[in-house]
Amino acid sequence: MSQAAVKAPTVPDANRWKALVFIALAQLMVVLDATIVNIALPSAQQDLGISDGNRQWVVTAYALAFGGLLLFGGRIADLWGRKRAFVVGLAGFAVASALGGAATNEAMMFGARALQGVFGALLAPAALSLLAVMFTDGKERAKAFGIYGAIAGAGGAVGLILGGFLTEYLDWRWTFFVNIPFAVVAAAGAWFVIREPEGARNRNPLDIPGVLLSTLGLVALVYGFTRAESEGWGDAVTVGMFVASVVLLVAFVITEAKVKAPLLPLRVITDRNRGGIYLSLGLAIIGMFGLFLFLTYYLQIVQGYSPVKTGFAFLPMIVGMITGSTQIGTRLMTRVAPRLLMGPGFLLAAVGMLMLTQLEVDSSYTALLLPAMLLLGLGMGTAFMPAMSLATMGVKPQDSGVASAMVNTSQQVGGAIGTALLNTIAASATTTYVADHIGGAATRSQQQLVQLEAMVEGYTTAIWAAVGILVAAAVIAFTFVNAGKPGTGPVASSEDGAEEELPVPVVAH
């Protein structure tokens, strides 16, 4: 095995970079799918006759399957081989997308979305763990994760633009069909180009109790937050889901501490750096979901933007993310400790978010939204890039799938919490504002203005909460993440030694 490990870094650079193209393409497809469907949802709902009460399942079915099965998907990648899991995940995602695009009723649509989530849960951790085992040189790793981090961050905004175009000029069904060429190209490229290092598989038997407890626990957690958004925090089923989630996840941790071959070795999450990264990333995603959600509504409903114009309005954030990730993060990652990129990155994003608390009904895009989104993008891009890299650094190659799955899990759970929590805060503030001001509105136009002002009041109140959450993410990054700069030693040779040992000497103890 050590012989194979020594040979791994000798794979030609060109092959690794070609592989990155296809891995990045697959990641883009998964990330943009999360937002592209939101733009198409009103049209799909009308065409398929989905009731207002059921429409949330177009989003929820995907989130439950994806979030619930991520750890299982990561372990399957470790056991089965990451390349194989990656290609099968892509093929399945393409088939599920075709079913979604061809849906003739709500049941078919919900089933297709759940199936997308299942294969996404196999695909996403396989993609990230492939990068982790293929790029072992410090500088190369920084560049690879810079590109991957930029795509992971900007994919959501790309989805808004693409979703707007497809819905406005073609048909909502194309927001599903567009995944097929992405998946076919990425799968074909991966099959011929990716050479997974030998000796990196986890041959231990599958931990069935761990699979059941983690899947049911995560599904209960995600569904609890999703239900809280529509039914309220005091709803009996919502509370029941949260209680069940806590019981199941505590039972999962106890089980993992006892079994010989755990689904999630506790060393993966109890490591100070990785624990801090999973927590700070989850919090950052909660804050970011507030931005996507409320700015989309603000631009379309309050400012009257078309779906395409709304998508393009998010371009400064995409530019900021790509710049922060590939220029700032990549250039500084081998020179400074990761916390000195993550902490300031989250704080810079918080400053951008803070600017958005000044939103009014007639706010100028150029004077307020553009600089705020640019700062948000720069901050998030700078912070995400070292976080993605460090989250998989120092684990045994056999554990890289579950370590990657934990990155995705923190993002999925963060997304579910962000949507429910920030929506609740916004709705409460909007209701209070209307109750306080509607009495003074005599004419219909004045009443409409109060309604718009109430919406903006709701958005800004929730954005204040998002500012606090991003500051908390920065504090956690500064406090918990104590890894030294990756440039302090030859990472490639360290990783070689880590093929059979657990630690990698880039972590400052």
N, C-alpha and C positions, 0 to 999 in steps of 0.2 A: 504493500500500500504506500509506504513512504517513497518507493521508487516511482510510483505513479504520480505522487505529489510533487516530486522533484521535476518531473517532466511537464507538469501542467503549465507553468509559465512559459515554456518554450513554444506553445501554440502561436503561430504567426499573428502579429498584431492585426493585420488586415482582416483576418477571420473574426476576431473578437469584435472589431468595430462594425463589420457587416452584421454580425449577430445582434449588436446593439440596435441597429436600424429596425430589425424585425421585432425585437422585444419592445422597443419604444412605440412602434406602430400598434402593437397589441395593447399596450398600456393606454395609449391615446384612445383607442376604441372603447375600452372599459370605462375610462373616466368621462369621456364625452357622452357616453350612453346615459350617465346619471342625470345630465342636464338637458340633453337633446329631447328626451321624451316629455319633459315638463312643458316645453314650448308647444309640442304637438298635442298635449293632453286635451285642451278644450275641443279641438276638431275631432279627435278620436272619440271623445265622450259622446259628441253629437251623432257621429256616424254609426256607432255601435249601440247607441241607446243605453249607455251606462248611467245609472242614477247618481245624483250628487253624493248620496250616502256611500256608494260603492266605488266612486272614482279614485279614492285614495289607494285602493288595492292595486292600481296600475303601478304605483310607486312602492307600496308596502310589500307586495308579493316579491318584488326584486330584492328589496332591502332585507327582508327576513331570510330568504334563501342564501343570499350573499353573505350577510353578517353572521348567520348561524353556522354556516358550513366552512368558513374560512380556515379555522384551525385544522379541521378534517382534511381540507384541500391541501394545506401546507404539508401535512403529514403524508398524504398520498404522494405528493411530489418527492418527498424525501425517500419514500419506500419504493416507488415505482420508477423513479428517474424524472428529473425536472423537464428534460426535453420532451419526453413522451407526454407528461402531464400538460405541458404547455400546448403541444399540438392538438391533443384530444380536447383540451379546454377551448381552444380556438374553433375547432370543428363543431363542437356542441353549441358554442355561442352563436355561430353562424346559422345553424339549423333553427335554434330558438328564435333568432331575429327574423328569419324567414317566416316562421309561424306567426310571430307578432305582426309582421307587415301584412300577412294574408288573413288576419283574424276577422271572423264574420260575426262574432258575438262576444260579450264580456267574459264568459268563461274561458274561451280560447285565448283571449288577450291576457287574462290573469295567469293562466297556465304557462303561456309563452314567457311572461315576465319572470315567473318563478324559475323556469328552466334556464333563462339567461343568468339568473342569480346563482344557480347550482354550478353551471360551467364557469361563471366568473370567479367563483370561490376556488375553483381548481386552477384557473389561468393566472390570476393576480399574484398569489404567492410564488407560483412556479417562475413567473417572469422576474420578480425581484430577487429570488434566490439564485437564478441563473447568473444574474449580474454579480451577485456576491461571490460565487465560486469561480467565475470566469475572469474577473478583474481583480487581481491580487496585488499588483504594483500600486504604490501609493498615489503617484501622479495620474496614472491611467484611471484608477478607481475614482479619483476626484472628478475627472472629466466625464466619465461614464455616468456617475451618479448626478452630476450637474445637469446633463442632458435629460436623464430620467426624471429628476426632481422638477425640472422646468415643465416637462410634459404632464407630470402628475398634477402640478399646480394649475397650469394653464388650460388643461383639457376641458375643464368644466366651462370655462368662458368660450372656448372654441365650439363646444356643444351648443351654446346659446346662439352663436352666429350661424352655424350650420343648420341648427333646428329652425331658426327664423327663415332662412333661405328656402329650405326644403318645404316647410309648411306653407309659406306665402306663395311660392312660385310653382311647386309641384303638388305634393299631397302629403298628409301626415304619415302615410304608410312608408314613405321614403326615409323617415327618421329611423325605421327599423332596417329596411333593405340596405341602407348605406353601410351597415356593419359587415355585410357579406364580402364585398371586395377587400375591406380592411383585413378580415379574418383569413381569407384565401391567400392573399399576398404574404401576410405574416406567417401563416402555417407552412406554406411552400418554402419560403425563405429560411425559416427556422429548421425545417427538416434537412435541407441541404447544407446549411452553413454552420449550425451550432454543433460544437463538439464538447460535450459535457465532460469535465475532468473525471478520470477513473477513481474508484474508491470513495466516492462522496455519497453513496446511497446509505440509507439507514435500513439494515436488514432485519431489525427487531420485529416481532409480531405486533399486529395492530392492537392498540389499547381500546377495546370495544366499550368498556364502562366510561372511559374518558371521552370517547367520541359522543356517546349518548348524553352524558351530563353537560359537556361543553356546548353541544349543538342546542339542546333544549334550553339551557341557561341563557345563551346568547339570543336565541329566538324570543324567549320570554322578555328579556331586557329591551330588545329593539321594538317588539310589539307593544310593550308597556309605554314607551315614550311616544310611539306613533299613535296609540289610542288616546294618550293624555292630550294630544293636540286636538283631536276631534271630540272626545267625550268629557274631557276635564280630568284634573289630577285626583279628584275625590271619587271618581267612578269606581265601583266595586271591582270590576274586571281589571281596570288599570292597576289598582292597589294589589290585587291578587297576582297579577303578572310580575310586579316588582318583588313581592315577597317570594314567589316561586323562583324568580331569577336569582335572588340572594341565596336561597337554600340550595339550589342546583349548583351554582358556581362555587359556594363554600365546599359542597360535597365533592366537586371536581378537584379543587385544590388539595383536599385531604386525600383523595384517591391518587392523585399524581405524586404525592409525597411517598406513597406506599408501594405503588406497583413497580415492577422491575424495568419495564420499557414504557414509560409514560408517553402519552400523546404530546403533552407540552412539558418537557423537562423544566422543573421550577428554576433551575439555574439560568434559563433564558430570560425570565422576567425579574428574578431577584437581583440580578446584576444591576448595580446602582445606575450605570450609564443607560442601559437599555430600558430599565424601569422609568427613568426620568424622561427618556425620549418618547416612549409609548404614551405617557401621561401628558406631556407638553404638546405632542402632536394631536392627541385627542381633543385637548382644550382649544388649540388653534383652529381645528376643523369646526368646532362648535361656533366659534366667532366668525369664521369664513362663510358658513352656511347662512348666517344672518345677513351677510352682505349680499350674496347672490339672490337670496329670496326677496329681500326688501327693495334692493335697487331695481330688480326686474319689474316688480309691481309699481315702484315709484315712477320709473321711466315710461312704462306703458299706460298706467291708469292715470297718474297725476299729470305727467308731462305730455302724454298722448303719442309716444313713440310707437312706430310699427315694430313687429318682431325683429325684422332685419336691422333696423336702426338701433334697436336695443342691444342686439348682439354686437354691433360695431362700437357701441358706446363703452363696451367692456374691453376694447382693444388696449387702452393704456395699461390696464392691469396685466394683460398677457405680456406686453412688452416689458413691464416692470419685473414680472416673474422670470421671464427668460433671461433678462439682464442680471437680476439678482442671483439666479442659479448658476448660469454658465460663465458670467464674468466675475462677479464678486465672490460667490461661494467657491467656485472651482479654483480661482487664483489664490484665495487666502486659506483654503482648507489644509494645504500641506505646510502652512506657515504659522497658523495660530490654532489654539485649542478650539474644538467644536462649539463649546459654550459661548465663546466670544463671537461666534457667528449667529448661533441660535438665539441667545438672549437679546442682543441688539436688533436682530431681525424681527423678532416678535414685537419688540418695543416700537420699531419703525412702523410696523403694520398697525399697531395700536394708535400711533399718531395719525395715520391715514384714516383710521376708523373714527378717531376723535373729531376730525374735520367734518365727517359726515353727520355728526350729531347736530350740526348747524343747518341741516336741510330745511328748506321751506317750500311752500307750494310752487313758487316761481324762481327757485334757485338756479343760478347760471351753471351750465355744464362746464364751460371753460374755466370759470373762476373757482369753482368748488369741487365738482365731481372728478374732473380730469386729474388735478394734482393729488387728490385724496386716493384715487385708484392707483395712480403711479406709485405712491408711497407704500400702499398696501401690497402691491405686486412685488416691489423691490424687497420689502421686508420679508414677505412669505417665501420668495424665491431663495433669498439668502439663508433663511432658517431651515427650509425643507431639505436642501441639498445635503448638508452635513448630517442631518437627522436620519435621512434614508440610508446613508452610507454607514453611519455608526451603529444603527439598529441591527445590522447583520454582520458587523465586524467582531471577531473574537469568538464567535460560536463555532462549534464543530461543524464541518461541512455537512455531516449527517443531520444536523439540527437547523440548517439554514432555511429550509422550507417553513418550519413552524415559526422561526424568528421573523421571517418575511410576512407570514400570515398574521402575526401580532401587530405589525405595522398597519396592515390593511384593516384588521379588526378595530384598532383604536380609531382609525378614520371612519369606518362604517358606524360604529357606536357613537362617535362624536357627531357624525352627520344626523343620526336619528335624534340624539339629545338636543342638538342645535335647532333643528326644525321645530321640535315640540316646545322646547323651553322658550325660545325667542318669539315664536308665534303667539304663545300664551301671554307673554309680557306685552307684545304689541297689541293684541286684541283687547286686553284689559285697559291699557292706556287710551286706546281709540274709543272704547265704550264710555269711559269716564269723561273724556273731552267732549263727546257728543252730548252727554247728559248735562254738562256744565254750560255749554254754549248754544245749543239748538234753540233755547227759549228766546234768545235775542235775534234770531234770524226770521224776519217777517216774510220776505219774498222767496220764491223757489230758487233763484240764483244764489241768494245768501245761504239758503239751506245746503245747496250743493257745495258751496265754498266751505262751509263748516264741516261737511263730510270729508272733503279733500284734506282740510287742515287736520282733522281728527286722524286720518290715515297717516299723514306725515308725523304727527305727534306720536303715534304708535310705533312707527319705524324708528324714530330718533330715540325713543325710550329704550327700545330693544337694542339699538346700536350702542347706547351707553353701557348696557350689560355686556355686549360683545367686547367693548374697550377693556372693561374689568377682567374679562376672561383671558384676553390676549396678554394683559399685564401679568396675570397669574401664570400663564404659559412661560413667559420670560423669566419670572422668579424661579419656577421649577427648573428651567434649563440652566440658569446660573447656579442653583443650589445643588442639583443632583448630578448633572453631567460633568464629571471630573476627568474625562479622558484628556490625555496630552495630545499635542498636535501630531497627526499621522506622519509628518516628515521626520519625527525623532528617531526613526529606525527603518531599516529596509523591510517594508511591509510584505513584500513578496516572500522573502525568506522566512519572515515570522509566520506567515500563513502556512508555508510549507511545513514548518515545525508543528503547526497547529492541526495538521491533518489527524494526528493521533492524540494530541494534547488539547486541553480546553482553552487556556488563555492565549491571547496574542499580545506581545509586549508593547502594543501601542497604548495600552491603558495605564494611566499613571495611578499607582496605588498609594 
